[in-house]
């Protein structure tokens, strides 16, 4: 069946591209490949999980594969090179762990030196993410115009990867229907009239266009992580019950703390009053003693001024120093 070609207005392109144009949605491996005759490196992307033929510099390997490892949240990647063209006889096997990505959103100053997760003879792994959907586009060319490109390569379906042809460049984008939009122009990634490559019988598509045969799987390319996750009703009810109990416990604890503080405050006031009374009592003892002594002396003086109705001998025995009955008071 010949490809169906028609013109889409530019305003509708963003609708067909979905949300995958801004944020990666397909699993990928970012490779920095050396450019012959230049110190710069070309950045290209590969979809993991596929066997790819290569031309090794020393002929030790003829194929390679990037494989995502299960678990670890998509941060574990396996790289293998094989001595045959079908990825059956490994000669190199390495495991790569991706550290947490730094956040340069608000960073200023000079840019940090570029680092790589792994170096190998055909380039270096700069970054990867195995936690995304395995959507891809496989391109096959019998005679690639760019000799640095392999005859077969698997590209992430949400990435713009231009393929050099005899007439210019080709690149593709997935559609929500699962079909593939194919663009062709003398310049890579510019506004162009797309050609729609349709799926065959609901399976992965396979179409040839200008010497390039493509097979693709667009499932998951437009997946967007939702900020609000959906939960079952019983899970929500249990969470609400736990939240209610927690709030009630906090209120009871706050009330108990308030009562304890008031009791401690009242107890402190009682202790302060008792302390003041004790100090006042201790301070009053010398005053009372002095007053008693003064009163005792005054009583003795008054007693001596009263006439004694007894003999002087008896008065002396009683310690009485007052006047006798025959003495005159001057």
C-alpha positions in Angstrom: 0.0 0.0 0.0 1.4 3.4 -1.0 1.9 5.9 1.8 -0.9 8.4 2.3 0.4 11.9 1.9 -1.5 15.1 2.7 -0.8 18.5 4.0 -1.4 19.4 7.7 -1.7 23.0 8.9 1.1 24.0 11.2 -1.4 24.9 13.9 -2.5 21.2 14.0 1.0 19.8 14.4 1.2 20.5 18.1 -2.1 18.7 18.6 -0.8 15.5 16.9 2.6 15.7 18.6 1.0 15.4 22.0 2.8 16.1 25.3 6.0 14.2 24.4 7.5 17.1 22.6 8.5 18.9 25.8 9.4 16.0 28.2 11.0 12.7 27.2 8.4 9.9 27.3 10.3 7.1 25.5 13.2 5.2 27.0 16.5 6.5 25.6 20.3 6.3 25.7 22.1 9.5 24.9 25.5 8.9 23.2 28.3 11.3 22.5 29.9 10.0 19.3 33.3 11.3 18.1 33.2 13.1 14.7 36.1 12.1 12.3 38.5 15.0 11.8 37.0 17.1 14.6 37.4 17.6 18.3 33.7 18.0 18.8 31.3 15.1 19.5 27.9 14.5 17.9 25.0 13.7 20.2 22.7 10.9 19.1 20.0 8.8 20.8 19.2 5.1 20.8 16.2 3.2 22.0 17.4 0.5 24.4 16.6 -3.2 24.1 17.6 -3.7 20.4 20.5 -5.3 18.6 22.5 -2.9 16.4 25.2 -3.7 13.9 28.4 -1.7 14.3 31.8 -1.2 12.6 34.3 -1.5 15.4 37.6 0.4 15.0 39.7 -2.8 15.6 37.2 -5.3 14.4 36.7 -6.9 17.8 32.9 -6.5 17.7 30.3 -6.4 15.0 27.1 -5.7 17.0 26.1 -4.1 20.3 23.0 -3.7 22.5 21.9 -1.4 25.2 19.6 -3.3 27.6 17.5 -1.8 30.4 17.8 -3.7 33.7 14.7 -4.4 35.7 14.2 -2.4 38.9 16.3 0.5 40.2 13.7 3.0 38.9 15.2 3.0 35.4 18.7 4.0 36.5 20.5 0.7 35.6 21.7 0.0 32.0 23.6 -2.9 30.5 26.0 -2.4 27.6 27.2 -5.4 25.5 29.3 -5.8 22.4 29.3 -9.0 20.4 31.7 -10.6 17.9 28.8 -11.6 15.6 26.1 -9.5 13.9 23.1 -10.9 15.8 24.2 -10.1 19.4 24.8 -13.8 20.3 28.5 -14.0 21.3 29.4 -11.2 23.8 32.9 -10.0 24.0 32.2 -7.0 26.3 29.6 -6.7 29.1 29.3 -3.6 31.4 26.7 -2.4 33.8 26.0 1.3 34.3 24.4 3.0 37.2 23.1 6.5 36.7 23.6 8.8 39.7 20.9 11.4 40.7 20.8 14.2 38.1 21.9 17.6 39.5 19.5 20.5 39.3 20.9 23.4 37.3 17.7 25.4 37.2 19.0 28.3 39.3 22.7 27.8 38.8 25.0 30.7 37.8 28.6 31.0 36.8 30.7 29.0 34.5 29.4 25.6 33.3 30.8 22.5 34.9 33.0 20.2 32.8 31.1 17.7 30.7 31.1 14.2 32.2 30.1 10.8 30.9 28.7 7.7 32.6 30.8 5.3 30.5 33.3 5.5 27.7 33.7 2.9 25.0 35.4 2.7 21.6 32.5 4.0 19.6 31.7 6.9 21.9 30.4 7.6 25.4 27.2 7.2 27.3 26.1 10.7 28.5 22.7 9.9 29.9 19.9 7.4 29.8 16.5 6.7 31.3 15.0 3.2 31.4 11.9 4.1 33.3 10.0 5.4 30.3 7.9 3.7 27.7 9.7 1.5 25.1 8.4 3.4 22.1 10.8 3.4 19.1 11.3 3.9 15.4 13.6 1.4 13.6 15.3 2.7 10.4 17.0 0.4 7.9 19.1 1.6 5.0 21.1 -0.7 2.7 23.5 2.0 1.8 23.6 4.9 4.4 24.6 8.2 2.9 26.3 9.1 6.2 28.9 6.3 6.5 29.2 6.9 10.3 25.6 5.7 10.7 24.8 2.0 10.9 22.5 0.3 8.4 20.0 -0.4 11.2 19.3 1.9 14.1 16.5 2.2 16.7 15.5 5.7 17.7 13.3 6.9 20.6 9.9 7.7 19.0 9.6 11.0 20.8 13.0 12.3 19.7 13.8 14.3 16.5 16.6 12.3 14.9 17.4 13.4 11.3 18.5 10.8 8.8 20.7 11.9 5.9 19.4 10.8 2.5 20.3 11.6 -1.1 17.6 14.3 -1.3 18.2 15.9 2.1 17.0 14.8 5.6 14.2 12.8 7.0 12.7 12.7 10.5 9.6 11.4 12.1 7.0 12.0 14.8 4.4 9.7 16.3 0.7 10.4 16.2 -1.9 9.6 18.8 -3.5 7.1 16.4 -0.2 5.1 16.3 0.6 6.3 12.8 3.9 8.0 11.9 4.4 11.4 10.5 7.4 11.5 8.1 9.0 14.8 7.2 11.5 15.4 4.5 13.5 18.6 3.7 16.9 19.9 2.7 17.2 21.2 6.2 16.7 19.1 9.3 13.8 19.7 11.7 12.0 22.6 9.9 8.3 23.2 9.1 7.5 20.7 6.3 4.6 18.9 4.8 4.3 15.5 6.5 3.6 12.2 4.9 1.5 9.8 7.1 2.8 6.3 7.4 0.0 4.1 8.6 0.1 1.0 10.7 -0.7 -2.3 9.1 -3.5 -4.4 10.7 -2.8 -2.8 14.1 0.7 -4.2 14.3 3.9 -2.2 14.3 4.1 -0.2 11.1 6.6 -1.0 8.3 6.9 1.4 5.4 9.6 2.3 2.9 10.1 5.9 1.8 13.0 7.3 -0.2 15.2 4.3 0.4 14.6 4.1 4.2 12.5 1.3 5.6 10.8 2.1 9.0 9.1 0.0 11.6 7.7 1.7 14.7 5.9 1.3 17.9 4.4 4.6 19.3 2.6 3.1 22.3 3.3 5.3 25.3 5.0 8.2 23.5 2.3 10.7 24.7 2.2 9.4 28.3 2.2 12.2 30.8 2.8 11.7 34.5 -0.2 12.9 36.4 0.4 14.9 39.5 -2.7 13.4 41.1 -2.8 9.6 41.4 -6.0 7.7 41.5 -6.7 5.5 44.5 -9.5 3.0 45.3 -12.4 4.2 47.5 -11.5 2.0 50.4 -8.0 3.3 50.4 -9.2 6.9 50.4 -11.7 6.1 53.3 -8.9 4.5 55.3 -6.7 7.5 54.8 -9.4 9.9 55.8 -10.1 7.9 58.9 -6.5 7.9 59.9 -6.3 11.6 59.3 -9.4 12.2 61.5 -8.0 10.1 64.3 -4.7 11.9 64.1 -6.4 15.3 64.3 -8.4 14.1 67.3 -5.3 12.8 69.1 -3.6 16.1 68.5 -6.5 18.0 70.0 -6.6 15.8 73.0 -2.9 16.1 73.5 -3.1 19.9 73.2 -5.9 20.0 75.8 -4.0 17.8 78.2 -0.9 20.0 77.9 -3.0 23.1 78.6 -4.5 21.6 81.8 -1.1 20.4 82.9 0.3 23.9 82.4 -2.5 25.5 84.4 -2.1 23.1 87.3 1.6 23.7 87.3 1.0 27.4 87.3 -1.4 27.2 90.3 0.9 25.0 92.2 3.7 27.4 91.6 1.6 30.3 93.0 0.8 28.2 96.2 4.4 27.4 96.7 5.3 31.1 96.3 2.7 32.1 98.9 3.9 29.6 101.4 7.5 30.7 100.9 6.6 34.3 101.5 4.7 33.3 104.7 7.7 31.3 106.0 10.1 34.2 105.4 7.7 36.6 107.1 7.4 34.3 110.1 11.2 33.9 110.3 11.7 37.7 110.1 9.0 38.3 112.8 10.8 36.1 115.4 13.5 38.6 116.4 10.9 41.4 116.6 8.7 39.2 118.9 11.6 38.3 121.1 12.7 42.0 121.4 9.1 43.0 122.2 8.8 40.3 124.9 12.1 41.3 126.5 11.1 45.0 126.5 7.8 44.1 128.1 9.5 42.0 130.7 11.8 44.8 131.7 8.9 47.3 131.9 6.9 44.9 134.1 9.9 44.6 136.5 10.2 48.3 136.8 6.6 48.8 137.6 6.7 46.0 140.2 9.5 47.7 142.1 7.5 50.9 142.3 4.6 49.2 144.2 4.8 49.2 148.1 5.8 45.9 149.6 3.3 44.5 152.2 5.8 42.0 153.5 9.0 42.1 155.6 12.3 43.1 154.0 13.7 39.6 154.6 10.9 38.0 152.7 11.1 40.6 150.0 14.8 40.0 149.5 14.1 36.3 149.3 11.5 37.0 146.6 13.9 39.3 144.7 11.7 42.3 145.4 13.5 45.6 145.4 10.5 47.9 145.9 9.8 50.3 148.7 8.9 49.2 152.2 5.8 50.5 154.0 7.7 52.9 156.1 9.6 54.6 153.3 8.4 57.7 151.6 8.2 58.0 147.9 9.9 61.1 146.7 
